[in-house]
Amino acid sequence: MASDQQRRRKKRTTGEPSGEGTSEAPPPTQIHPNIASLLGTHRAAHPDGGTILEAASHLLMVHDWPVNCPRFMEALRLVGLDCVSQMRYLRMDHHLLTALVERWSPQTNSFHLTVGEMTITLQDVAMILGVNIDGPALVGHTVVGAGRRWLSWPDCCDDLLGSHPLADVVYRDPFDHRITSRFRMGQAHAQTCIPLRWLRWTFWRDSYLDLNDMDFWRHVRAYILFILGCHLLPDTSGSEIHLQYLTIMEDLAVFSTYSLGGAVLAHLYRELGEATRPSRANIAGCINLLQIWAWEHLHVGRPLLRVPFPMELDGLSVGFRWNEDRLRELPVGNLITYRDELDGLLDSQVIWQPYTPDIQAQVAQICLSGADIWTARVPLISWKRVEWHLPDRVLRQFGLCPRTDIQPMDPSFKRVDGRGKPDMDWMLYHQAHIAVWESRRGFIVTGDLLDHHNTYSIHQYIHWYKSWATLYMLKAPVEAPTTAYPRAPSERLLRDFFLGTEQALQQHFNGNDDTPQQRDINTIAELCRGLRRQMYIEDQGYFEDRGEHEAPFSMTQEPPHQYSGYAGPSSYPDQGPSTDLFSSQVPTDLEAYLSPDFVPSSIHTDDIAEEEAPEEEQHMLRQRPRRPPQHYTPGTDALPQRPRRRR
């Protein structure tokens, strides 16, 4: 009896279902597992207890190793990393990344959104990063140890890099000689990892033109290791890279043929799954790929660009157009806001196919070299790690009709890592999955092209998908919202257009002239009234938060004080239908308004006189108590939580 109680107590503390008060976890063969079935092991079940995920590594480290030498850049082109070397630092939107991780299902390797499943595919890796996705799996035999190619990892470094970190040597930062440090090879006595800073401090040079061939290619290998460790395949340490990748760089011409993109995607899939654990505080993998993927496909949290979109890529990858110096505005959202926006995500707010033919005509050839395997349903191998690529779950991302006869992952598939297996030959361990990958062109998923004639398949898919998927982090909507709260930049532009048009044409509403122009204006008036009868649109102080504008709109009637208490998926109060009264200034010249060059007065406020409020009124405004931010959102119990342990 005591042993049974101890086992039950251990299950509760480790996040496994105990069977008391909770439903059993689904068997591995369940075809349509949802996030709620994971119970307390997924961070989505703890919306108020999880932390904001921090990226373990980012492209800011790459700035510390600038590459300007033509000889070195040509070598990167031959290796297939020239597009990656042109990507620049991006500020991470950690709240957006956390909101996406909350919707990641490790059982399907996809995000469960209200519009259907979406995921990062081989197509996204090739188009955004510009790395090779077609070729042998990124894995090799064990070649370090007694009786093997190299006796120890330091010997491997000395052969392929020319040196290795020495614990008794003081190294100096080449950019600031006042900064010094000592380095040693990591992972205890095995010495299987190498510090990223040591690579940069040792191998960075202004020019590589004076190096002989042997030393030059050693510097190239060091830079590739550096890029893998801080951008493409970073681990949670963010400071080291495993030397296993160095062993397949002896011949860089052979290394360039590997499926580096497949390894990057497998690594990111695994790290997304690890990040769903409630206790995790950081996320590794190629986070730049994840964030740019979200910006390319979703309007949630998407920044505006300084340049026209799309821009000239000049033979680079799509990720180049999101470089930091080209961004104009990065929305500053919070986790609750992003949860709310993803809960209310509409199909019109999703770009299912961002890589148009015009964009594909501009990108580098390496971005399109593996286009025929974009829809291959195959395992992806990243040395120790294997993850399944399941494009049949996201066929709309390839312009194909979605299906409901989706097969689950292989029931025998188990995720493993390198812990406790220092001498494992992973090429032999994963030989079954490698064999499937080598036959990848025999596992291409096909389907009917999606067009306006067969949209019924989408409705059929959504009906099937919503019957089993976990869709909402907040309270699920039970009725249409009656209050408009613009969230995405496009929604704010639509609101500005509606209010500007409404106030500009107000004086011409219900005119009696029997002209086509007047009939069109009366039609607009009826549409405006119908919209305001159905939905409350607050137009007071619309631009107050923007600083450079004054509020051009004002209400002549107070909004209703009785709230219905719920406005759909949004956490804001419902204020009922809006009024049909207008009090804004309108242009007196109707012909000028109807001209193509007209700009609504809501954008220009220079001619609006600002009336100074009385001093007594200003004092009252200053003393008015401010409403504290709402840290709790009703409805966060939409997902089942693990029962608390009794004390």
PyMOL commands that set and color helices and strands:
alter all, ss='L'
color gray80, all
select helices_A, chain A and resi 2-13+35-41+43-45+59-64+70-79+82-85+94-101+122-129+153-160+188-190+196-203+213-232+243-248+252-255+260-275+287-297+318-322+324-326+335-343+347-349+357-360+365-367+371-373+391-393+395-398+426-429+431-438+440-442+456-466+489-508+516-534+544-546+590-594+615-623+636-638
alter helices_A, ss='H'
color red, helices_A
select strands_A, chain A and resi 54-55+104-105+110-113+116-118+170-173+176-182+193-195+240-242+282-283+304-305+327-329+378-382+385-389
alter strands_A, ss='S'
color yellow, strands_A
deselect
rebuild
show_as cartoon
